[in-house]
């Protein structure tokens, strides 16, 4: 019944040993985007709360910072809210809301919002 708070951190680094142009067949384009290197940091938290034996609310937020090679970094803020309500032992009703705000180099920024719902069945 008490809320559960989780703090999280994620780090990733990627680099290709061979460039995309080297592995592509002659007279074709590269099969993947060729980044010099990708570095990614993510900080976040999750708050979960059960209400009785049937309902659960989860709130999650993330702050991400990534950059490629020597380029200026991209910052993203994500937020997610999820509500689960147990209808029967096997069937639950689920609603999810998601928001993302992405700020790239310069004055460009992107926002994304979504709301979805459905039924989940567990065996």
Number of C-alpha atoms within 10 A of each C-alpha: 10 8 12 11 13 11 12 10 12 10 12 10 12 12 14 11 7 9 15 15 15 9 12 13 10 9 6 8 11 15 11 11 9 13 13 13 13 16 15 16 15 17 15 17 15 17 15 18 16 17 12 8 9 13 16 17 17 18 17 18 19 19 18 20 18 19 17 17 12 9 10 12 17 16 18 19 18 18 18 18 18 18 18 20 19 17 13 10 10 10 14 17 16 17 15 17 15 16 15 17 15 17 16 15 11 7 6 8 13 10 12 10 12 10 12 10 13 10 13 14 11 7 5
